[in-house]
Amino acid sequence: MDLRRDALEILKQTSRTFYIPISLLPVELQAAVASAYLCMRAIDEIEDDPDLDNPTKAKLLRNISLTLQAGVDGFKVDDFSLGLHTHYPLPEVSIRIGEWAVLAPASIAPRIWDATAAMADRMAYWAINNWAIHTEADLDRYTFGVAGAVGLLLSDLWAWYDGTQTNRTQAIGFGRGLQAVNILRNHNEDLLRGVDFYPDGWTANDMQLYARRNLKLADAYTRSLPVGPALGFCQIPLTLAHATLDVMAHGEKKLSRSAVMALISQVTGSK
């Protein structure tokens, strides 16, 4: 199995929601977006691991960042020296980050390394500070660091692939809005591991308003895209984010799997 097909299989195991829009992209763009997603999922799994202490998370994330910064024309499996899997089982998506880093076409791969290195450093900062979010400005910093910056990277990938131009502020809102929905959806689980992404005094309603404000930017971002692969990609997670907010506003925890698949079919025009 070649690396791209293997990556798609790992992607399918880690996020069926993103597997579908990525699998529909043209081959070259698919390799770039899959590389970016899997690299960021690799470090996200480390950030969220409930069994790793914060200093260990920060060390791993900083080592990954430094390795990516040293990249010239690719990586060997041992370059990342995660090591921890010898006595702690990191997930496969994290252990294989070096493979995901070289999955993208050579002409855009360094941009993905840069984005992943910067995000790993930001995650290390938040881990050391135990994700201390007290104000809306703190929340903005966090949601930019782990998601708004992904919107900027996606804009660069669209431009690299076919010259599609986008509004960068709206791109940040696209990432922030999706992350805010995740924060709402995972709030109880996060509290169980001692992390609260809500600013002091905020309720679920406040986070709903924050999410919807950013999703308005995401809507504008998506509306501005021409018919093509970027539009096809963005419509799916954005549709699911809006639908998730709607069901949560009515007391549900999340969308059902059948609802997710029905919405995806509606967006893609499949049956």
C-alpha positions in Angstrom: 0.0 0.0 0.0 1.5 3.4 -1.0 1.8 6.1 1.7 -1.1 8.2 0.4 -3.5 5.3 0.6 -2.1 4.3 4.0 -2.6 7.9 5.1 -6.2 7.9 4.0 -6.8 4.6 5.9 -5.3 6.2 9.1 -7.4 9.3 8.4 -10.5 7.2 8.1 -9.7 5.6 11.5 -9.1 8.9 13.3 -11.8 11.2 11.7 -14.4 10.0 9.3 -15.8 13.5 9.2 -12.6 14.8 7.6 -11.8 11.6 5.8 -14.8 12.2 3.5 -14.0 15.7 2.2 -10.3 14.9 2.0 -10.9 11.7 0.0 -12.9 13.7 -2.5 -10.1 16.1 -3.3 -7.9 15.9 -6.5 -4.9 13.6 -5.9 -2.2 16.3 -5.5 -4.3 18.5 -3.3 -5.5 15.5 -1.4 -1.9 14.5 -0.5 -1.2 18.0 0.8 -4.4 18.3 2.9 -4.0 14.8 4.2 -0.4 15.6 5.2 -1.5 18.7 7.0 -4.4 17.1 8.8 -2.4 14.0 9.9 0.5 16.1 11.1 -1.8 18.2 13.2 -3.8 15.3 14.4 -0.5 13.7 15.5 0.3 16.6 17.8 -3.3 17.0 18.9 -3.4 13.5 20.2 -0.4 14.3 22.4 -1.9 17.5 23.6 -5.2 15.7 24.6 -3.7 12.5 26.0 -5.3 12.1 29.5 -2.5 9.8 30.7 0.5 12.1 29.9 1.6 14.7 32.4 1.9 18.3 31.1 5.7 18.6 31.2 6.0 15.4 29.1 3.4 16.7 26.6 5.4 20.0 26.3 8.7 18.1 25.8 7.3 15.9 23.1 5.6 18.8 21.3 8.7 21.0 21.4 10.9 18.1 20.1 8.5 17.6 17.2 8.6 21.4 16.5 12.4 21.5 16.5 12.7 18.4 14.3 10.3 20.0 11.7 12.2 23.2 11.8 15.4 21.3 10.9 13.8 19.7 7.9 15.6 20.1 4.6 14.2 17.6 2.1 12.4 15.1 4.2 12.6 13.0 7.4 13.6 9.5 8.5 11.4 7.6 10.9 13.9 8.1 13.8 14.3 11.8 13.3 11.4 12.6 15.6 12.8 10.5 18.5 9.4 10.3 20.2 10.8 7.4 22.2 7.9 7.4 24.6 6.1 4.6 22.8 8.7 2.2 24.2 7.1 2.5 27.6 3.9 4.5 26.8 1.6 3.7 23.8 1.4 6.8 21.7 -1.2 6.4 19.0 0.0 5.3 15.5 -1.0 8.7 14.0 1.5 10.4 16.4 4.3 7.9 16.0 4.2 8.2 12.2 4.3 12.0 12.0 7.5 11.8 10.0 5.7 9.9 7.3 2.8 12.4 7.2 5.3 15.3 7.0 6.7 14.0 3.7 3.3 12.9 2.2 2.7 16.4 0.7 4.2 17.4 -2.7 7.7 18.8 -2.2 6.7 22.3 -3.4 4.3 22.8 -0.5 5.5 20.4 2.2 7.7 23.0 4.0 4.6 25.2 4.5 3.0 22.3 6.3 6.1 21.7 8.4 6.2 25.4 9.4 2.5 25.4 10.4 2.8 22.1 12.4 6.0 23.3 14.1 4.4 26.6 15.2 1.3 24.8 16.4 3.3 22.3 18.4 5.1 25.1 20.1 1.8 26.8 21.0 0.4 23.5 22.3 3.5 23.1 24.5 2.8 26.6 25.9 -0.8 25.7 26.7 0.1 22.4 28.2 2.7 23.9 30.6 0.2 26.5 31.6 -2.6 23.9 32.0 -4.7 25.6 29.4 -5.4 28.5 31.7 -8.1 30.4 29.9 -9.6 33.2 32.0 -10.7 35.9 29.4 -12.1 36.0 25.9 -8.7 37.2 24.7 -7.2 34.0 26.2 -9.8 32.0 24.3 -9.0 33.9 21.1 -5.3 33.1 21.5 -6.0 29.4 22.0 -8.5 29.0 19.2 -6.1 30.9 16.9 -3.1 28.8 17.9 -4.8 25.4 17.3 -7.4 26.2 14.6 -7.4 29.7 13.2 -3.9 29.1 12.0 -5.2 26.0 10.2 -7.6 28.2 8.3 -4.6 30.3 7.2 -2.8 27.1 6.1 -5.8 25.9 4.1 -5.9 29.2 2.3 -2.3 28.8 1.4 -3.0 25.3 0.1 -5.9 26.5 -2.1 -3.7 29.2 -3.5 -0.8 26.8 -4.1 -3.1 24.3 -5.9 -5.1 26.5 -8.3 -4.5 30.1 -7.4 -7.7 30.5 -5.3 -7.5 33.7 -3.2 -9.3 34.1 0.1 -9.9 36.6 2.9 -7.4 35.8 5.7 -9.5 37.2 8.6 -12.4 35.0 7.4 -10.0 32.0 7.2 -9.1 32.5 10.9 -12.9 32.6 11.7 -13.4 29.4 9.8 -10.9 27.6 12.0 -12.0 29.3 15.2 -15.6 28.6 14.6 -15.0 24.9 14.1 -12.8 24.7 17.2 -15.4 26.5 19.3 -18.0 23.9 18.4 -15.5 21.2 19.4 -15.0 23.0 22.8 -18.8 23.0 23.3 -19.2 19.4 22.3 -16.3 18.1 24.5 -16.8 20.4 27.5 -17.8 17.7 30.0 -15.0 15.3 28.9 -12.4 18.2 29.2 -13.6 19.0 32.7 -13.0 15.3 33.7 -9.4 15.7 32.7 -9.1 19.0 34.6 -9.2 21.4 31.6 -11.8 24.1 31.1 -11.6 26.1 27.9 -14.5 28.4 28.9 -13.4 31.9 30.1 -14.2 32.8 33.7 -17.9 33.1 34.2 -18.9 31.8 30.8 -21.8 29.5 30.2 -22.6 27.2 27.3 -24.7 30.0 25.9 -21.7 32.4 25.9 -19.7 29.8 24.0 -22.5 29.3 21.6 -22.5 33.0 20.8 -18.7 32.9 20.4 -19.0 30.0 18.0 -21.8 31.5 15.9 -19.9 34.8 15.7 -16.9 33.0 14.2 -19.0 30.8 12.0 -20.4 33.9 10.4 -16.9 34.6 9.2 -16.6 31.0 8.1 -19.9 31.4 6.1 -18.4 34.4 4.3 -15.2 32.6 3.7 -17.0 29.6 2.1 -19.3 31.8 0.1 -16.4 33.5 -1.5 -14.8 30.3 -2.8 -15.3 29.5 -6.5 -16.8 26.2 -7.5 -14.0 23.7 -7.1 -12.1 21.5 -4.6 -11.7 24.2 -1.9 -15.5 24.9 -1.8 -16.3 21.2 -1.8 -13.9 20.6 1.1 -15.1 23.5 3.3 -18.8 23.0 2.9 -18.8 19.7 4.8 -17.2 20.6 8.2 -19.0 24.0 8.1 -22.4 22.4 7.6 -21.7 19.9 10.4 -20.6 22.6 12.7 -23.8 24.6 12.2 -25.9 21.5 12.7 -24.1 20.5 15.8 -24.7 24.0 17.3 -28.4 23.7 16.5 -28.8 20.3 18.2 -26.8 21.3 21.2 -29.0 24.4 21.6 -31.9 22.0 21.9 -30.2 19.9 24.6 -28.6 17.2 22.5 -24.9 16.3 23.1 -24.0 15.9 19.4 -25.2 15.0 16.0 -26.1 11.3 15.5 -24.0 9.3 13.1 -27.0 9.0 10.8 -27.6 12.8 10.8 -23.9 13.3 10.0 -24.0 11.0 7.0 -27.3 12.5 5.8 -25.9 16.0 5.9 -22.7 14.9 4.1 -24.8 13.2 1.4 -26.8 16.4 1.1 -23.7 18.6 0.7 -22.0 16.3 -1.8 -25.1 15.5 -3.7 -24.6 11.7 -3.2 -27.4 9.3 -2.3 
